[in-house]
Every structure is written in C-alpha cells, then in structure tokens.
Amino acid sequence: MRENLPRPAAAARTPAAPGGEKAAAPRRSRNPFGFLGKLQPRFVGDVISELRKVTWPTFAETRYLTFVVAVVAIAVGFLLGGVDLLFGWIIERLFF
C-alpha cells in the first residue's frame, strides 16, 4: 500500500534568485494529447498483429453465410409480423 507523505515545501522546489526574489521557472507548453503519440505505434502494431491471426472466410463461405442471414431475417420478420397481427386482432376483439 502506498504511504501518504507530506508535500515538500514550496521553497525547496524552486531555487531562489539572488536578492531574495524567486526565479521564474521556464514555461513548458503542455500538450493534453501528448500521450497519444506514445500509444499510437504500439496500438497500430497490435492491430496489425491481431489481423494476421484472423482466419478470413472464402468468397463462397461469405456468399453462403450472407444468404443464411437474409433468409433468417426474412423468416423472423414474417414471424414477428404474424404475432403483431394476431395480438392486434385479439386487442381489437376484446376492447372495440
């Protein structure tokens, strides 16, 4: 566990200028997104290495699976449409 230590005094952090005045610290411009420069090369390398591990489907497999998805989507659409019509018919008979 990390111990909470007191902060050092302000005088200890900045050296005093001759004559008793504080020396002005050089102003550094800080880029709030500077950390992205360090992450980008590793991120890109990780993506490329993962894409090399992928087993890509053949054109025939892609065409077949696209057909399966289309058929299932149409079937589910008809099923849900039929259930909707049935419930609409039941509600109409009960309340109107």
N, C-alpha and C positions, 0 to 999 in steps of 0.2 A: 504494500500500500504506500502511496506517496505521502510524504510529510508536508504539511503546510509550513513553509518557512517565511519569516517576515521579509518584506521587500527591502533592498538596500536603500540607504538614504540618497536623496537627490544629489547631494554634494559629491558623493562617492562615484556616481555615474558619469557626471560631466566634469572635465577638468576646468579649474578656474583660470581665467585670463589674468595676466599681470595687471595690478591696480585694483584688484578685488571684483572686477566685473566678470560675469560669466561669458565664456566664449560661445559664439553662435555655432551650433552644430551644423555640419553641412547637410543641406536638404536633399533627401533622396526622393525621387519620384517613384511612387509605388504603383505597379500595375495590378489591379484587383484580379485580373485573369492570368497572371503570370504562371500560376501552377499548371495551366493547360498546356503550356509549352513542354513541360516535363512529362505530362501524361500522354500526349499525342503519339510520339513514336512507339511507345510500348503498346498503346491501345491499337494502333494500326497493325503492328506486328502480331498481336494476339488475334485480331480478326482474321488476318491472312492465314495464320497457322490453324485456326479452327476451320476455316473454309476448305483447307486442304484435306481435312479429316472427313468431310461430308461425302456420303455416297449419293451421287446425283442420279436421279431416275433417267431411264432412256426415254426417247420420244414416244415409243409405243406405250410404256407404262404411264407416262404423263397423259396421253390421249385417253387411255382406258380409265384412269382414275378421275379425269375430268368428266367423262361420260357417267361414271358411277355417281359422282357428286350431283350432277344435273338431274339424274333420274330420282335420286333420293330427295332432292329439294322439291321436285315437282310432286312426288308422292306425298311428302309431308304437307305441302301446300294444299293438295286436294283433301287430305285427312282433316286438317285444321279448318278448311273451308266448310267441309261437311258437318263438323262438330259445331261450328258457328251457326250454320243454317238450322241445325237441329235445335240448339239452345234458343235461337231466335223464334223458331216455330213454337217451342214449348212456352216461352215467356208470353208470346202473343196470345196463345190459347188460354193461359191462366189469368192474365190481367186485362185483356181487352175484349 
